[in-house]
Amino acid sequence: MRNNIIIKKIIEYIDRIFDYTAGATMHTFSNNTMMLEACVFCLSQIGELVNNMDDGFKERYPDIPWFNIANLRNRIVHDYEGVKILLIWDIIKNDLSDLKSELKKLV
């Protein structure tokens, strides 16, 4: 039950990121501090939520990159200035849609 609530929250953060970046290009994203910071915040929250999930639950779904998601959160929180904008953009454009699809199958 707890993990389902967490997954729903993660999906909500993914949807927020999609709302924030709708119609954006890499150029507009990298030049819009508010959009960038909002997305980075959402990604860090997603990582924090993953850290709060039961390990046994995550082990049942090894195809979801739980470790990478949590690791991104750690990079954001502990080395914000070192987080590459291109990496964040790539995650938003190439990874989040698939992640959302996989998570929706779990709830």
Rosetta constraint file for C-alpha pairs under 8 A:
AtomPair CA 1 CA 5 HARMONIC 6.51 0.50
AtomPair CA 2 CA 6 HARMONIC 6.39 0.50
AtomPair CA 2 CA 53 HARMONIC 7.84 0.50
AtomPair CA 3 CA 7 HARMONIC 6.12 0.50
AtomPair CA 3 CA 53 HARMONIC 5.81 0.50
AtomPair CA 3 CA 54 HARMONIC 7.07 0.50
AtomPair CA 3 CA 57 HARMONIC 7.57 0.50
AtomPair CA 4 CA 8 HARMONIC 6.20 0.50
AtomPair CA 4 CA 106 HARMONIC 7.56 0.50
AtomPair CA 4 CA 107 HARMONIC 5.78 0.50
AtomPair CA 5 CA 9 HARMONIC 6.34 0.50
AtomPair CA 6 CA 10 HARMONIC 6.22 0.50
AtomPair CA 6 CA 49 HARMONIC 6.24 0.50
AtomPair CA 6 CA 50 HARMONIC 7.70 0.50
AtomPair CA 6 CA 53 HARMONIC 7.20 0.50
AtomPair CA 7 CA 11 HARMONIC 6.24 0.50
AtomPair CA 7 CA 103 HARMONIC 6.49 0.50
AtomPair CA 7 CA 106 HARMONIC 7.96 0.50
AtomPair CA 7 CA 107 HARMONIC 7.33 0.50
AtomPair CA 8 CA 12 HARMONIC 6.27 0.50
AtomPair CA 8 CA 107 HARMONIC 7.60 0.50
AtomPair CA 9 CA 13 HARMONIC 6.35 0.50
AtomPair CA 9 CA 49 HARMONIC 7.99 0.50
AtomPair CA 10 CA 14 HARMONIC 6.26 0.50
AtomPair CA 10 CA 45 HARMONIC 7.98 0.50
AtomPair CA 10 CA 46 HARMONIC 5.43 0.50
AtomPair CA 10 CA 49 HARMONIC 7.08 0.50
AtomPair CA 11 CA 15 HARMONIC 6.17 0.50
AtomPair CA 11 CA 100 HARMONIC 6.02 0.50
AtomPair CA 11 CA 103 HARMONIC 7.39 0.50
AtomPair CA 11 CA 104 HARMONIC 7.81 0.50
AtomPair CA 12 CA 16 HARMONIC 6.25 0.50
AtomPair CA 13 CA 17 HARMONIC 6.31 0.50
AtomPair CA 13 CA 42 HARMONIC 5.61 0.50
AtomPair CA 13 CA 43 HARMONIC 7.55 0.50
AtomPair CA 13 CA 45 HARMONIC 7.72 0.50
AtomPair CA 13 CA 46 HARMONIC 6.84 0.50
AtomPair CA 14 CA 18 HARMONIC 6.33 0.50
AtomPair CA 14 CA 42 HARMONIC 7.44 0.50
AtomPair CA 14 CA 43 HARMONIC 7.99 0.50
AtomPair CA 14 CA 96 HARMONIC 6.70 0.50
AtomPair CA 14 CA 100 HARMONIC 7.10 0.50
AtomPair CA 15 CA 19 HARMONIC 6.14 0.50
AtomPair CA 16 CA 20 HARMONIC 6.09 0.50
AtomPair CA 16 CA 42 HARMONIC 7.66 0.50
AtomPair CA 17 CA 21 HARMONIC 6.15 0.50
AtomPair CA 17 CA 38 HARMONIC 7.67 0.50
AtomPair CA 17 CA 39 HARMONIC 5.47 0.50
AtomPair CA 17 CA 42 HARMONIC 6.90 0.50
AtomPair CA 17 CA 92 HARMONIC 7.54 0.50
AtomPair CA 18 CA 22 HARMONIC 5.79 0.50
AtomPair CA 18 CA 92 HARMONIC 7.79 0.50
AtomPair CA 20 CA 35 HARMONIC 6.22 0.50
AtomPair CA 20 CA 38 HARMONIC 7.71 0.50
AtomPair CA 20 CA 39 HARMONIC 7.34 0.50
AtomPair CA 21 CA 29 HARMONIC 7.30 0.50
AtomPair CA 21 CA 35 HARMONIC 7.16 0.50
AtomPair CA 24 CA 28 HARMONIC 5.77 0.50
AtomPair CA 24 CA 29 HARMONIC 6.09 0.50
AtomPair CA 25 CA 29 HARMONIC 5.98 0.50
AtomPair CA 26 CA 30 HARMONIC 5.96 0.50
AtomPair CA 26 CA 86 HARMONIC 7.77 0.50
AtomPair CA 26 CA 89 HARMONIC 6.72 0.50
AtomPair CA 27 CA 31 HARMONIC 6.20 0.50
AtomPair CA 28 CA 32 HARMONIC 5.96 0.50
AtomPair CA 29 CA 33 HARMONIC 7.74 0.50
AtomPair CA 29 CA 35 HARMONIC 6.51 0.50
AtomPair CA 29 CA 36 HARMONIC 6.17 0.50
AtomPair CA 29 CA 89 HARMONIC 7.75 0.50
AtomPair CA 30 CA 36 HARMONIC 6.71 0.50
AtomPair CA 30 CA 85 HARMONIC 6.56 0.50
AtomPair CA 32 CA 36 HARMONIC 6.17 0.50
AtomPair CA 33 CA 37 HARMONIC 5.95 0.50
AtomPair CA 34 CA 38 HARMONIC 6.02 0.50
AtomPair CA 35 CA 39 HARMONIC 6.20 0.50
AtomPair CA 36 CA 40 HARMONIC 6.14 0.50
AtomPair CA 37 CA 41 HARMONIC 5.99 0.50
AtomPair CA 38 CA 42 HARMONIC 6.28 0.50
AtomPair CA 39 CA 43 HARMONIC 6.17 0.50
AtomPair CA 40 CA 44 HARMONIC 6.16 0.50
AtomPair CA 40 CA 76 HARMONIC 7.36 0.50
AtomPair CA 40 CA 88 HARMONIC 7.41 0.50
AtomPair CA 41 CA 45 HARMONIC 6.21 0.50
AtomPair CA 42 CA 46 HARMONIC 6.18 0.50
AtomPair CA 43 CA 47 HARMONIC 6.32 0.50
AtomPair CA 43 CA 72 HARMONIC 7.75 0.50
AtomPair CA 43 CA 73 HARMONIC 6.69 0.50
AtomPair CA 44 CA 48 HARMONIC 6.21 0.50
AtomPair CA 44 CA 72 HARMONIC 7.21 0.50
AtomPair CA 44 CA 73 HARMONIC 4.42 0.50
AtomPair CA 44 CA 74 HARMONIC 7.72 0.50
AtomPair CA 44 CA 76 HARMONIC 6.49 0.50
AtomPair CA 44 CA 77 HARMONIC 7.14 0.50
AtomPair CA 45 CA 49 HARMONIC 6.13 0.50
AtomPair CA 45 CA 73 HARMONIC 7.38 0.50
AtomPair CA 46 CA 50 HARMONIC 6.28 0.50
AtomPair CA 46 CA 69 HARMONIC 7.40 0.50
AtomPair CA 46 CA 70 HARMONIC 7.85 0.50
AtomPair CA 46 CA 73 HARMONIC 7.56 0.50
AtomPair CA 47 CA 51 HARMONIC 6.30 0.50
AtomPair CA 47 CA 69 HARMONIC 5.26 0.50
AtomPair CA 47 CA 70 HARMONIC 4.28 0.50
AtomPair CA 47 CA 71 HARMONIC 7.31 0.50
AtomPair CA 47 CA 72 HARMONIC 6.80 0.50
AtomPair CA 47 CA 73 HARMONIC 4.76 0.50
AtomPair CA 47 CA 74 HARMONIC 7.80 0.50
AtomPair CA 48 CA 52 HARMONIC 6.51 0.50
AtomPair CA 48 CA 70 HARMONIC 6.65 0.50
AtomPair CA 48 CA 73 HARMONIC 6.65 0.50
AtomPair CA 49 CA 53 HARMONIC 6.63 0.50
AtomPair CA 50 CA 66 HARMONIC 6.68 0.50
AtomPair CA 50 CA 69 HARMONIC 7.24 0.50
AtomPair CA 50 CA 70 HARMONIC 6.19 0.50
AtomPair CA 51 CA 70 HARMONIC 6.23 0.50
AtomPair CA 53 CA 57 HARMONIC 7.17 0.50
AtomPair CA 53 CA 58 HARMONIC 7.22 0.50
AtomPair CA 54 CA 58 HARMONIC 6.55 0.50
AtomPair CA 55 CA 59 HARMONIC 6.14 0.50
AtomPair CA 56 CA 60 HARMONIC 6.44 0.50
AtomPair CA 57 CA 61 HARMONIC 6.98 0.50
AtomPair CA 58 CA 62 HARMONIC 6.60 0.50
AtomPair CA 58 CA 66 HARMONIC 6.95 0.50
AtomPair CA 62 CA 66 HARMONIC 7.83 0.50
AtomPair CA 64 CA 99 HARMONIC 7.30 0.50
AtomPair CA 64 CA 102 HARMONIC 7.47 0.50
AtomPair CA 65 CA 69 HARMONIC 6.32 0.50
AtomPair CA 66 CA 70 HARMONIC 6.25 0.50
AtomPair CA 67 CA 71 HARMONIC 5.92 0.50
AtomPair CA 68 CA 72 HARMONIC 6.07 0.50
AtomPair CA 69 CA 73 HARMONIC 6.58 0.50
AtomPair CA 70 CA 74 HARMONIC 6.47 0.50
AtomPair CA 71 CA 75 HARMONIC 6.28 0.50
AtomPair CA 72 CA 76 HARMONIC 6.15 0.50
AtomPair CA 73 CA 77 HARMONIC 6.07 0.50
AtomPair CA 74 CA 78 HARMONIC 5.82 0.50
AtomPair CA 74 CA 79 HARMONIC 7.86 0.50
AtomPair CA 75 CA 79 HARMONIC 5.37 0.50
AtomPair CA 75 CA 80 HARMONIC 6.86 0.50
AtomPair CA 75 CA 82 HARMONIC 7.95 0.50
AtomPair CA 75 CA 83 HARMONIC 6.86 0.50
AtomPair CA 76 CA 80 HARMONIC 4.75 0.50
AtomPair CA 76 CA 83 HARMONIC 6.20 0.50
AtomPair CA 79 CA 83 HARMONIC 6.63 0.50
AtomPair CA 83 CA 87 HARMONIC 7.60 0.50
AtomPair CA 83 CA 88 HARMONIC 7.79 0.50
AtomPair CA 84 CA 88 HARMONIC 6.55 0.50
AtomPair CA 85 CA 89 HARMONIC 6.14 0.50
AtomPair CA 86 CA 90 HARMONIC 6.00 0.50
AtomPair CA 87 CA 91 HARMONIC 6.20 0.50
AtomPair CA 88 CA 92 HARMONIC 6.25 0.50
AtomPair CA 89 CA 93 HARMONIC 6.09 0.50
AtomPair CA 90 CA 94 HARMONIC 5.60 0.50
AtomPair CA 90 CA 95 HARMONIC 7.37 0.50
AtomPair CA 91 CA 95 HARMONIC 4.90 0.50
AtomPair CA 91 CA 96 HARMONIC 6.30 0.50
AtomPair CA 92 CA 96 HARMONIC 5.45 0.50
AtomPair CA 92 CA 97 HARMONIC 7.87 0.50
AtomPair CA 93 CA 97 HARMONIC 7.64 0.50
AtomPair CA 94 CA 98 HARMONIC 7.81 0.50
AtomPair CA 95 CA 99 HARMONIC 6.22 0.50
AtomPair CA 96 CA 100 HARMONIC 5.98 0.50
AtomPair CA 97 CA 101 HARMONIC 6.30 0.50
AtomPair CA 98 CA 102 HARMONIC 6.23 0.50
AtomPair CA 99 CA 103 HARMONIC 6.11 0.50
AtomPair CA 100 CA 104 HARMONIC 6.08 0.50
AtomPair CA 101 CA 105 HARMONIC 6.67 0.50
AtomPair CA 102 CA 106 HARMONIC 7.01 0.50
AtomPair CA 103 CA 107 HARMONIC 6.99 0.50
